[in-house]
Amino acid sequence: MDENKKKEPVAAPGSKEFLEAKATPEEIKKGNYTKVITFSWEEGGPSWKPEE
């Protein structure tokens, strides 16, 4: 690959399919995987109360 060429993103915000893909046993053996943590902020949920 040309090192001077601009790299394009491989994932976009909200690409759940990409993030939820499991690493293959071969990828795990090689250490070629990333642990992904999903964080969801539910503002205004059942436990939320406005300040008085």
PDB file of N, H, CA, C and O in Angstrom:
ATOM      1  N   MET A   1       0.844  -1.186   0.000  1.00  0.00           N
ATOM      2  CA  MET A   1       0.000   0.000   0.000  1.00  0.00           C
ATOM      3  C   MET A   1       0.882   1.239   0.000  1.00  0.00           C
ATOM      4  O   MET A   1       1.911   1.275   0.674  1.00  0.00           O
ATOM      5  N   ASP A   2       0.492   2.224  -0.733  1.00  0.00           N
ATOM      6  H   ASP A   2      -0.345   2.195  -1.281  1.00  0.00           H
ATOM      7  CA  ASP A   2       1.229   3.478  -0.804  1.00  0.00           C
ATOM      8  C   ASP A   2       1.095   4.210   0.529  1.00  0.00           C
ATOM      9  O   ASP A   2      -0.009   4.582   0.927  1.00  0.00           O
ATOM     10  N   GLU A   3       2.221   4.417   1.220  1.00  0.00           N
ATOM     11  H   GLU A   3       3.118   4.115   0.896  1.00  0.00           H
ATOM     12  CA  GLU A   3       2.188   5.036   2.548  1.00  0.00           C
ATOM     13  C   GLU A   3       1.773   6.504   2.506  1.00  0.00           C
ATOM     14  O   GLU A   3       1.310   7.033   3.517  1.00  0.00           O
ATOM     15  N   ASN A   4       1.925   7.167   1.380  1.00  0.00           N
ATOM     16  H   ASN A   4       2.302   6.737   0.559  1.00  0.00           H
ATOM     17  CA  ASN A   4       1.558   8.571   1.269  1.00  0.00           C
ATOM     18  C   ASN A   4       0.079   8.765   0.938  1.00  0.00           C
ATOM     19  O   ASN A   4      -0.429   9.886   0.980  1.00  0.00           O
ATOM     20  N   LYS A   5      -0.600   7.686   0.613  1.00  0.00           N
ATOM     21  H   LYS A   5      -0.187   6.776   0.578  1.00  0.00           H
ATOM     22  CA  LYS A   5      -2.007   7.758   0.262  1.00  0.00           C
ATOM     23  C   LYS A   5      -2.843   7.916   1.532  1.00  0.00           C
ATOM     24  O   LYS A   5      -2.595   7.254   2.539  1.00  0.00           O
ATOM     25  N   LYS A   6      -3.844   8.810   1.465  1.00  0.00           N
ATOM     26  H   LYS A   6      -4.045   9.348   0.646  1.00  0.00           H
ATOM     27  CA  LYS A   6      -4.708   9.036   2.623  1.00  0.00           C
ATOM     28  C   LYS A   6      -5.551   7.790   2.879  1.00  0.00           C
ATOM     29  O   LYS A   6      -6.147   7.232   1.957  1.00  0.00           O
ATOM     30  N   LYS A   7      -5.595   7.361   4.141  1.00  0.00           N
ATOM     31  H   LYS A   7      -5.111   7.814   4.889  1.00  0.00           H
ATOM     32  CA  LYS A   7      -6.375   6.185   4.497  1.00  0.00           C
ATOM     33  C   LYS A   7      -7.825   6.593   4.737  1.00  0.00           C
ATOM     34  O   LYS A   7      -8.109   7.597   5.390  1.00  0.00           O
ATOM     35  N   GLU A   8      -8.717   5.799   4.200  1.00  0.00           N
ATOM     36  H   GLU A   8      -8.486   4.983   3.670  1.00  0.00           H
ATOM     37  CA  GLU A   8     -10.149   6.036   4.381  1.00  0.00           C
ATOM     38  C   GLU A   8     -10.613   5.324   5.653  1.00  0.00           C
ATOM     39  O   GLU A   8     -10.089   4.264   5.995  1.00  0.00           O
ATOM     40  N   PRO A   9     -11.597   5.903   6.356  1.00  0.00           N
ATOM     41  CA  PRO A   9     -12.123   5.234   7.553  1.00  0.00           C
ATOM     42  C   PRO A   9     -12.754   3.898   7.188  1.00  0.00           C
ATOM     43  O   PRO A   9     -13.321   3.745   6.107  1.00  0.00           O
ATOM     44  N   VAL A  10     -12.654   2.939   8.090  1.00  0.00           N
ATOM     45  H   VAL A  10     -12.193   3.063   8.968  1.00  0.00           H
ATOM     46  CA  VAL A  10     -13.235   1.627   7.838  1.00  0.00           C
ATOM     47  C   VAL A  10     -14.576   1.454   8.554  1.00  0.00           C
ATOM     48  O   VAL A  10     -15.285   0.478   8.307  1.00  0.00           O
ATOM     49  N   ALA A  11     -14.927   2.382   9.430  1.00  0.00           N
ATOM     50  H   ALA A  11     -14.352   3.175   9.630  1.00  0.00           H
ATOM     51  CA  ALA A  11     -16.196   2.307  10.148  1.00  0.00           C
ATOM     52  C   ALA A  11     -16.747   3.714  10.319  1.00  0.00           C
ATOM     53  O   ALA A  11     -16.003   4.692  10.384  1.00  0.00           O
ATOM     54  N   ALA A  12     -18.059   3.788  10.389  1.00  0.00           N
ATOM     55  H   ALA A  12     -18.663   2.993  10.337  1.00  0.00           H
ATOM     56  CA  ALA A  12     -18.731   5.063  10.609  1.00  0.00           C
ATOM     57  C   ALA A  12     -19.482   5.003  11.932  1.00  0.00           C
ATOM     58  O   ALA A  12     -19.816   3.914  12.398  1.00  0.00           O
ATOM     59  N   PRO A  13     -19.753   6.147  12.542  1.00  0.00           N
ATOM     60  CA  PRO A  13     -20.544   6.133  13.781  1.00  0.00           C
ATOM     61  C   PRO A  13     -21.847   5.371  13.562  1.00  0.00           C
ATOM     62  O   PRO A  13     -22.542   5.584  12.569  1.00  0.00           O
ATOM     63  N   GLY A  14     -22.163   4.498  14.481  1.00  0.00           N
ATOM     64  H   GLY A  14     -21.598   4.325  15.288  1.00  0.00           H
ATOM     65  CA  GLY A  14     -23.386   3.719  14.379  1.00  0.00           C
ATOM     66  C   GLY A  14     -23.245   2.431  13.588  1.00  0.00           C
ATOM     67  O   GLY A  14     -24.243   1.748  13.356  1.00  0.00           O
ATOM     68  N   SER A  15     -22.041   2.079  13.169  1.00  0.00           N
ATOM     69  H   SER A  15     -21.230   2.634  13.357  1.00  0.00           H
ATOM     70  CA  SER A  15     -21.824   0.838  12.419  1.00  0.00           C
ATOM     71  C   SER A  15     -21.768  -0.332  13.393  1.00  0.00           C
ATOM     72  O   SER A  15     -20.695  -0.874  13.661  1.00  0.00           O
ATOM     73  N   LYS A  16     -22.921  -0.716  13.916  1.00  0.00           N
ATOM     74  H   LYS A  16     -23.792  -0.276  13.698  1.00  0.00           H
ATOM     75  CA  LYS A  16     -22.970  -1.770  14.928  1.00  0.00           C
ATOM     76  C   LYS A  16     -22.492  -3.113  14.398  1.00  0.00           C
ATOM     77  O   LYS A  16     -21.858  -3.872  15.132  1.00  0.00           O
ATOM     78  N   GLU A  17     -22.782  -3.423  13.141  1.00  0.00           N
ATOM     79  H   GLU A  17     -23.297  -2.807  12.544  1.00  0.00           H
ATOM     80  CA  GLU A  17     -22.377  -4.704  12.585  1.00  0.00           C
ATOM     81  C   GLU A  17     -20.856  -4.848  12.641  1.00  0.00           C
ATOM     82  O   GLU A  17     -20.338  -5.922  12.948  1.00  0.00           O
ATOM     83  N   PHE A  18     -20.161  -3.780  12.348  1.00  0.00           N
ATOM     84  H   PHE A  18     -20.582  -2.908  12.099  1.00  0.00           H
ATOM     85  CA  PHE A  18     -18.699  -3.791  12.356  1.00  0.00           C
ATOM     86  C   PHE A  18     -18.181  -4.021  13.774  1.00  0.00           C
ATOM     87  O   PHE A  18     -17.261  -4.811  13.981  1.00  0.00           O
ATOM     88  N   LEU A  19     -18.771  -3.334  14.744  1.00  0.00           N
ATOM     89  H   LEU A  19     -19.519  -2.692  14.575  1.00  0.00           H
ATOM     90  CA  LEU A  19     -18.301  -3.433  16.126  1.00  0.00           C
ATOM     91  C   LEU A  19     -18.674  -4.762  16.785  1.00  0.00           C
ATOM     92  O   LEU A  19     -17.975  -5.223  17.687  1.00  0.00           O
ATOM     93  N   GLU A  20     -19.766  -5.375  16.342  1.00  0.00           N
ATOM     94  H   GLU A  20     -20.334  -5.001  15.609  1.00  0.00           H
ATOM     95  CA  GLU A  20     -20.227  -6.604  16.959  1.00  0.00           C
ATOM     96  C   GLU A  20     -19.621  -7.858  16.331  1.00  0.00           C
ATOM     97  O   GLU A  20     -19.888  -8.967  16.792  1.00  0.00           O
ATOM     98  N   ALA A  21     -18.817  -7.697  15.294  1.00  0.00           N
ATOM     99  H   ALA A  21     -18.601  -6.796  14.919  1.00  0.00           H
ATOM    100  CA  ALA A  21     -18.196  -8.852  14.639  1.00  0.00           C
ATOM    101  C   ALA A  21     -17.210  -9.510  15.600  1.00  0.00           C
ATOM    102  O   ALA A  21     -16.381  -8.838  16.213  1.00  0.00           O
ATOM    103  N   LYS A  22     -17.310 -10.818  15.720  1.00  0.00           N
ATOM    104  H   LYS A  22     -17.984 -11.364  15.222  1.00  0.00           H
ATOM    105  CA  LYS A  22     -16.418 -11.574  16.609  1.00  0.00           C
ATOM    106  C   LYS A  22     -15.099 -11.873  15.894  1.00  0.00           C
ATOM    107  O   LYS A  22     -15.068 -12.112  14.687  1.00  0.00           O
ATOM    108  N   ALA A  23     -14.026 -11.853  16.660  1.00  0.00           N
ATOM    109  H   ALA A  23     -14.051 -11.659  17.641  1.00  0.00           H
ATOM    110  CA  ALA A  23     -12.718 -12.215  16.111  1.00  0.00           C
ATOM    111  C   ALA A  23     -12.678 -13.727  15.892  1.00  0.00           C
ATOM    112  O   ALA A  23     -13.245 -14.496  16.669  1.00  0.00           O
ATOM    113  N   THR A  24     -12.010 -14.132  14.839  1.00  0.00           N
ATOM    114  H   THR A  24     -11.550 -13.508  14.207  1.00  0.00           H
ATOM    115  CA  THR A  24     -11.862 -15.564  14.573  1.00  0.00           C
ATOM    116  C   THR A  24     -10.798 -16.130  15.520  1.00  0.00           C
ATOM    117  O   THR A  24      -9.982 -15.374  16.048  1.00  0.00           O
ATOM    118  N   PRO A  25     -10.798 -17.443  15.738  1.00  0.00           N
ATOM    119  CA  PRO A  25      -9.756 -18.043  16.590  1.00  0.00           C
ATOM    120  C   PRO A  25      -8.342 -17.705  16.091  1.00  0.00           C
ATOM    121  O   PRO A  25      -7.427 -17.505  16.889  1.00  0.00           O
ATOM    122  N   GLU A  26      -8.176 -17.646  14.766  1.00  0.00           N
ATOM    123  H   GLU A  26      -8.920 -17.809  14.117  1.00  0.00           H
ATOM    124  CA  GLU A  26      -6.865 -17.306  14.200  1.00  0.00           C
ATOM    125  C   GLU A  26      -6.474 -15.868  14.561  1.00  0.00           C
ATOM    126  O   GLU A  26      -5.321 -15.612  14.908  1.00  0.00           O
ATOM    127  N   GLU A  27      -7.421 -14.932  14.484  1.00  0.00           N
ATOM    128  H   GLU A  27      -8.358 -15.140  14.203  1.00  0.00           H
ATOM    129  CA  GLU A  27      -7.139 -13.534  14.839  1.00  0.00           C
ATOM    130  C   GLU A  27      -6.799 -13.417  16.320  1.00  0.00           C
ATOM    131  O   GLU A  27      -5.899 -12.666  16.696  1.00  0.00           O
ATOM    132  N   ILE A  28      -7.515 -14.156  17.157  1.00  0.00           N
ATOM    133  H   ILE A  28      -8.246 -14.766  16.851  1.00  0.00           H
ATOM    134  CA  ILE A  28      -7.240 -14.133  18.601  1.00  0.00           C
ATOM    135  C   ILE A  28      -5.849 -14.688  18.875  1.00  0.00           C
ATOM    136  O   ILE A  28      -5.100 -14.127  19.674  1.00  0.00           O
ATOM    137  N   LYS A  29      -5.505 -15.781  18.219  1.00  0.00           N
ATOM    138  H   LYS A  29      -6.114 -16.237  17.570  1.00  0.00           H
ATOM    139  CA  LYS A  29      -4.189 -16.396  18.398  1.00  0.00           C
ATOM    140  C   LYS A  29      -3.066 -15.423  18.036  1.00  0.00           C
ATOM    141  O   LYS A  29      -2.034 -15.377  18.707  1.00  0.00           O
ATOM    142  N   LYS A  30      -3.275 -14.644  16.966  1.00  0.00           N
ATOM    143  H   LYS A  30      -4.112 -14.681  16.420  1.00  0.00           H
ATOM    144  CA  LYS A  30      -2.280 -13.663  16.524  1.00  0.00           C
ATOM    145  C   LYS A  30      -2.332 -12.370  17.329  1.00  0.00           C
ATOM    146  O   LYS A  30      -1.446 -11.525  17.196  1.00  0.00           O
ATOM    147  N   GLY A  31      -3.368 -12.203  18.171  1.00  0.00           N
ATOM    148  H   GLY A  31      -4.087 -12.890  18.279  1.00  0.00           H
ATOM    149  CA  GLY A  31      -3.520 -10.960  18.933  1.00  0.00           C
ATOM    150  C   GLY A  31      -4.092  -9.837  18.091  1.00  0.00           C
ATOM    151  O   GLY A  31      -3.959  -8.664  18.438  1.00  0.00           O
ATOM    152  N   ASN A  32      -4.735 -10.197  16.973  1.00  0.00           N
ATOM    153  H   ASN A  32      -4.843 -11.150  16.691  1.00  0.00           H
ATOM    154  CA  ASN A  32      -5.262  -9.203  16.054  1.00  0.00           C
ATOM    155  C   ASN A  32      -6.757  -8.978  16.326  1.00  0.00           C
ATOM    156  O   ASN A  32      -7.608  -9.328  15.509  1.00  0.00           O
ATOM    157  N   TYR A  33      -7.052  -8.394  17.479  1.00  0.00           N
ATOM    158  H   TYR A  33      -6.361  -8.110  18.143  1.00  0.00           H
ATOM    159  CA  TYR A  33      -8.434  -8.095  17.837  1.00  0.00           C
ATOM    160  C   TYR A  33      -8.448  -6.923  18.813  1.00  0.00           C
ATOM    161  O   TYR A  33      -7.420  -6.565  19.389  1.00  0.00           O
ATOM    162  N   THR A  34      -9.605  -6.345  18.985  1.00  0.00           N
ATOM    163  H   THR A  34     -10.439  -6.635  18.517  1.00  0.00           H
ATOM    164  CA  THR A  34      -9.772  -5.217  19.901  1.00  0.00           C
ATOM    165  C   THR A  34     -11.020  -5.453  20.735  1.00  0.00           C
ATOM    166  O   THR A  34     -12.070  -5.807  20.198  1.00  0.00           O
ATOM    167  N   LYS A  35     -10.915  -5.260  22.031  1.00  0.00           N
ATOM    168  H   LYS A  35     -10.063  -4.973  22.468  1.00  0.00           H
ATOM    169  CA  LYS A  35     -12.082  -5.366  22.897  1.00  0.00           C
ATOM    170  C   LYS A  35     -12.909  -4.093  22.713  1.00  0.00           C
ATOM    171  O   LYS A  35     -12.386  -2.984  22.826  1.00  0.00           O
ATOM    172  N   VAL A  36     -14.185  -4.260  22.431  1.00  0.00           N
ATOM    173  H   VAL A  36     -14.609  -5.161  22.339  1.00  0.00           H
ATOM    174  CA  VAL A  36     -15.064  -3.124  22.189  1.00  0.00           C
ATOM    175  C   VAL A  36     -16.070  -3.022  23.321  1.00  0.00           C
ATOM    176  O   VAL A  36     -16.722  -4.003  23.680  1.00  0.00           O
ATOM    177  N   ILE A  37     -16.190  -1.827  23.877  1.00  0.00           N
ATOM    178  H   ILE A  37     -15.661  -1.031  23.585  1.00  0.00           H
ATOM    179  CA  ILE A  37     -17.157  -1.564  24.937  1.00  0.00           C
ATOM    180  C   ILE A  37     -18.160  -0.548  24.399  1.00  0.00           C
ATOM    181  O   ILE A  37     -17.773   0.491  23.866  1.00  0.00           O
ATOM    182  N   THR A  38     -19.437  -0.848  24.540  1.00  0.00           N
ATOM    183  H   THR A  38     -19.752  -1.693  24.973  1.00  0.00           H
ATOM    184  CA  THR A  38     -20.482   0.052  24.074  1.00  0.00           C
ATOM    185  C   THR A  38     -21.052   0.798  25.272  1.00  0.00           C
ATOM    186  O   THR A  38     -21.433   0.186  26.270  1.00  0.00           O
ATOM    187  N   PHE A  39     -21.107   2.108  25.171  1.00  0.00           N
ATOM    188  H   PHE A  39     -20.797   2.605  24.361  1.00  0.00           H
ATOM    189  CA  PHE A  39     -21.641   2.950  26.229  1.00  0.00           C
ATOM    190  C   PHE A  39     -22.895   3.640  25.713  1.00  0.00           C
ATOM    191  O   PHE A  39     -22.900   4.200  24.617  1.00  0.00           O
ATOM    192  N   SER A  40     -23.941   3.596  26.499  1.00  0.00           N
ATOM    193  H   SER A  40     -23.936   3.141  27.390  1.00  0.00           H
ATOM    194  CA  SER A  40     -25.191   4.237  26.106  1.00  0.00           C
ATOM    195  C   SER A  40     -25.618   5.193  27.212  1.00  0.00           C
ATOM    196  O   SER A  40     -25.750   4.794  28.369  1.00  0.00           O
ATOM    197  N   TRP A  41     -25.831   6.437  26.859  1.00  0.00           N
ATOM    198  H   TRP A  41     -25.724   6.762  25.920  1.00  0.00           H
ATOM    199  CA  TRP A  41     -26.242   7.457  27.810  1.00  0.00           C
ATOM    200  C   TRP A  41     -27.730   7.700  27.602  1.00  0.00           C
ATOM    201  O   TRP A  41     -28.139   8.247  26.579  1.00  0.00           O
ATOM    202  N   GLU A  42     -28.534   7.293  28.573  1.00  0.00           N
ATOM    203  H   GLU A  42     -28.201   6.848  29.405  1.00  0.00           H
ATOM    204  CA  GLU A  42     -29.972   7.446  28.459  1.00  0.00           C
ATOM    205  C   GLU A  42     -30.420   8.640  29.289  1.00  0.00           C
ATOM    206  O   GLU A  42     -30.925   8.485  30.400  1.00  0.00           O
ATOM    207  N   GLU A  43     -30.234   9.808  28.748  1.00  0.00           N
ATOM    208  H   GLU A  43     -29.824   9.935  27.844  1.00  0.00           H
ATOM    209  CA  GLU A  43     -30.633  11.031  29.424  1.00  0.00           C
ATOM    210  C   GLU A  43     -32.152  11.133  29.405  1.00  0.00           C
ATOM    211  O   GLU A  43     -32.780  10.990  28.356  1.00  0.00           O
ATOM    212  N   GLY A  44     -32.724  11.375  30.548  1.00  0.00           N
ATOM    213  H   GLY A  44     -32.214  11.490  31.401  1.00  0.00           H
ATOM    214  CA  GLY A  44     -34.171  11.502  30.621  1.00  0.00           C
ATOM    215  C   GLY A  44     -34.869  10.171  30.812  1.00  0.00           C
ATOM    216  O   GLY A  44     -36.068  10.050  30.559  1.00  0.00           O
ATOM    217  N   GLY A  45     -34.113   9.156  31.264  1.00  0.00           N
ATOM    218  H   GLY A  45     -33.139   9.254  31.469  1.00  0.00           H
ATOM    219  CA  GLY A  45     -34.689   7.838  31.498  1.00  0.00           C
ATOM    220  C   GLY A  45     -35.526   7.814  32.770  1.00  0.00           C
ATOM    221  O   GLY A  45     -35.742   8.861  33.380  1.00  0.00           O
ATOM    222  N   PRO A  46     -36.000   6.647  33.180  1.00  0.00           N
ATOM    223  CA  PRO A  46     -36.903   6.528  34.338  1.00  0.00           C
ATOM    224  C   PRO A  46     -36.312   7.038  35.641  1.00  0.00           C
ATOM    225  O   PRO A  46     -37.063   7.511  36.494  1.00  0.00           O
ATOM    226  N   SER A  47     -35.003   6.963  35.833  1.00  0.00           N
ATOM    227  H   SER A  47     -34.393   6.578  35.140  1.00  0.00           H
ATOM    228  CA  SER A  47     -34.416   7.402  37.101  1.00  0.00           C
ATOM    229  C   SER A  47     -34.011   8.883  37.053  1.00  0.00           C
ATOM    230  O   SER A  47     -33.532   9.415  38.054  1.00  0.00           O
ATOM    231  N   TRP A  48     -34.192   9.541  35.932  1.00  0.00           N
ATOM    232  H   TRP A  48     -34.581   9.109  35.119  1.00  0.00           H
ATOM    233  CA  TRP A  48     -33.784  10.927  35.794  1.00  0.00           C
ATOM    234  C   TRP A  48     -34.888  11.851  36.276  1.00  0.00           C
ATOM    235  O   TRP A  48     -36.054  11.682  35.917  1.00  0.00           O
ATOM    236  N   LYS A  49     -34.511  12.839  37.100  1.00  0.00           N
ATOM    237  H   LYS A  49     -33.564  12.976  37.392  1.00  0.00           H
ATOM    238  CA  LYS A  49     -35.465  13.833  37.566  1.00  0.00           C
ATOM    239  C   LYS A  49     -34.838  15.207  37.373  1.00  0.00           C
ATOM    240  O   LYS A  49     -33.661  15.393  37.680  1.00  0.00           O
ATOM    241  N   PRO A  50     -35.594  16.163  36.876  1.00  0.00           N
ATOM    242  CA  PRO A  50     -35.026  17.509  36.705  1.00  0.00           C
ATOM    243  C   PRO A  50     -34.726  18.154  38.050  1.00  0.00           C
ATOM    244  O   PRO A  50     -35.406  17.901  39.044  1.00  0.00           O
ATOM    245  N   GLU A  51     -33.704  18.983  38.062  1.00  0.00           N
ATOM    246  H   GLU A  51     -33.151  19.188  37.254  1.00  0.00           H
ATOM    247  CA  GLU A  51     -33.364  19.698  39.290  1.00  0.00           C
ATOM    248  C   GLU A  51     -34.442  20.730  39.599  1.00  0.00           C
ATOM    249  O   GLU A  51     -34.965  21.395  38.704  1.00  0.00           O
ATOM    250  N   GLU A  52     -34.757  20.847  40.868  1.00  0.00           N
ATOM    251  H   GLU A  52     -34.332  20.308  41.595  1.00  0.00           H
ATOM    252  CA  GLU A  52     -35.795  21.826  41.256  1.00  0.00           C
ATOM    253  C   GLU A  52     -35.184  23.066  41.842  1.00  0.00           C
ATOM    254  O   GLU A  52     -35.904  23.990  42.220  1.00  0.00           O
TER     255      GLU A  52
END
